[in-house]
Amino acid sequence: MGSMSIPDWRLPQGVSRSVWEFAHDRTIARDEDRHLADAPLLDFDREVVSRWFSTPGNLIDPGCGTGRSLAAFARLGFECVGVDLSPESLAVAAERTANAAPPVLLLQANLCDLGCLSSGQFDYALLLFGTLGMVCGAENRRHVLEHARRILKPSGLLALHVHNEWRHLFSPQGRRWLAHDLVKRIARHPSAGDTEHDYRRIPRIYHHSFTRAEITRLLHCCRFRTREVVPLAALDEGRSGAVPLAAGHEVDLTCRGWFRDLKATGWLFLAEASCSRDAAVPRR
């Protein structure tokens, strides 16, 4: 039986059928660089996270995809480990990082089940590009963050990108979805925040959208201390108000002003692995 044809009951923990098909589509993995060639969010994320992770150390990228972030940090002298469910993406990542020094280690694994990795061995962890939202089920998303906390050293740093539920407020179809979802949240329905959209030939790709309060509570529950939060502007807004970030980069996608947590498409969180459950007030 091929990997694409396994029955639903055999799907790995936290992996939806659509995400499984996405992970095993060779064409999608090989075409990712072209597909993301003009995505300014990638440059912005890299600039922000490079500022946060300024001193080389041991870095893990769960949900590394085709290794774009791994290659960038390896060039800066970080010792990198990439983890992904997709064998197709890992094959591309291996090609991308083949000449990295120090060498990049790649591991095929489910992000909900990283018991193969020893505790307290990494200085930095990445969960970028909405990776956490692709994990199906609140308990499974908690498992991912608990593993991230476990494998980080005390005071290790996590860079996390999640999508904002309230971004749906700005389209008629989105407002209809949001009205239904708010009822789910009030009723504490387990599917609250869950969305499905066709994406790159895969129908009904699963993704979870967060409220700011939801993701903040989840980080706190998993013993992370929030150190900084960057609300992300819509691409058009970012381009119209471009502010230089660094040499060669002119798109600042920070969402500013009143109601930024409603207008933001998502957030970049810098979180620190904490031994206590006391939450710090994030810097804006």
Secondary structure, DSSP 8 states (H G I E B T S, - for coil): --GGG--GGGS-TT--HHHHHHHT-HHHHHTHHHHTTT-HHHHHHHHHHHHHS-S--EEEEET-TTSHHHHHHHHTT-EEEEEES-HHHHHHHHHHTTT-SS--EEEE--TT--TTS-TT-EEEEEE-TTTGGGS-SHHHHHHHHHHHHHHEEEEEEEEEEEEBGGGGGGSHHHHHHHHHHHHHHHTT-TTTTEEEEEETTEEEEEEE-B-HHHHHHHHHHTTEEEEEEEEE--HHHHHHT----BTTB----B--STTHHHH-SEEEEEEEE-SS------B-
